[in-house]
Amino acid sequence: MEPAEVEFLAEKELVTIAAQFSLDRIHLIGGDLGPFNPGLPVEVPVWLAINLKQRQKCRLIPPEWMDVGKLEEIRDQERKEDTFTPMPSPYYMELTKLLLNYASDNIPRADEIRTLVKDTWDTRMAKLRLSADSFVRQQEVHAKVDNLTLMEINTTRTFLTQALDHMYKLRTNLQPGESSHSQDF
Amino acid sequence: MAAAGGDSNGDSDSEEMLLTPAQLIHSLEQAWLNEKFAPELLESKPEIIECVVEQLDHMEANLKRAKKGDLKVSVHHMEIERIRYVLSSYLRCRLVKIEKFFPHILEKEKSRAEGEPSVLSPEEFAFAKEYMANTEAYLKNVALKHMPPNLQKMSLLKSVPKPNLDSFVFLRVLEPQENILVEPETDEQREYAISLEEGSQHLIRYRTVAPLVASGAVQLI
């Protein structure tokens, strides 16, 4: 899966905006939105929030967790624990990137937030590499990967699953030609 | 008693009759992700595709009547583009798999029992057959007919690789399952059973969970 596709999925998450226009309810295929009144908060999917923001038609109200104090706590917790801690949003990385890129003027202390999320991400990736390594070494066949987000899974997916497939093939010693080329996807 | 989840069949499929449009889009997205990550071609979902296309056509017809430059219209257009992307990515993904595994898919189709649902939609079936015929004709014209007569036969079934059902997949559990047997990787290890709790995420071989993917009890991620 392309990282852009993970971002595409993240864009379905809801965020709150304060609209600068008025508009009745919109009946989208995926559900109703609005009504929009100037200054009043309303929930919309991220893809719409970014579009409206680019057209300077709204002000973004950052998600509750996108806050220096909260993110510091999350980062420290992540560094303290050996396992993956639950993240405030299943798309925390993508949302941080999207919202900070397009609406950093509406997010207080944007640069610090960027750094904190990146630190948390780095800690988690280091854990992910460690646990992938032990998974492969101990020749496990099942792992629980709770609390891993889609973007995190996606960064390690191709490498990990292909490595496991190759090792399995070497171990089970399949005859060439039978299914030895089935993995060059 | 606990249901043996490991061999549950996809016989709950006929439940998805009355969906709201939002649920419909959601099931399209689920089908898209499952198809993207499953090593083999999954059962086709003609009813979902049909309904989504209908929704899109309906919405576009409505938008033609609306006045241009309206903010509302542009929001609708954006949503349509997003749904259309998922739909075409899903169909494209299926075509890639058909091109990759066509002899095996057609073979399975041939041995399919009466009444059992096909993994191919009628259009995909036509495509697969044509692709097979063209590949055979091409190989024949380019190489085989120049070979000595005893070497002019080749079996696509034997020369095209099969989908690797032993590959690993990531999944999220939608409906809890118990007693899923996990086969050991090496001879020294023992087979053991795991339970899949709702909402939990796992990394496991596709073969172990293939029936659960088909029945919708787990979502590949």
Interface residues (C-beta under 8 A of the other chain):
Chain A: M1 E5 F8 L9 F21 L23 D24 I26 L28 I29 G30 G31 L33 W47 L48 N51 K57 F135 Q139 E140 V141 H142 A143 K144 V145 D146 N147 L148 L150 I153 R157 L160 T161 L164 D165 Y168 R171 G177 S179 S180 H181 S182 Q183 F185
Chain B: P21 A22 I25 E29 K36 F37 P39 Q55 L56 M59 L71 K72 V75 H76 M78 E79 I80 R82 I83 Y85 S89 K100 K158 S159 P161 K162 P163 N164 D166 S167 F168 V169 F170 V182 E183 P184 E185 T186 Q189 I194 S200 Q201 H202 L203 I204 R205 T208 I221
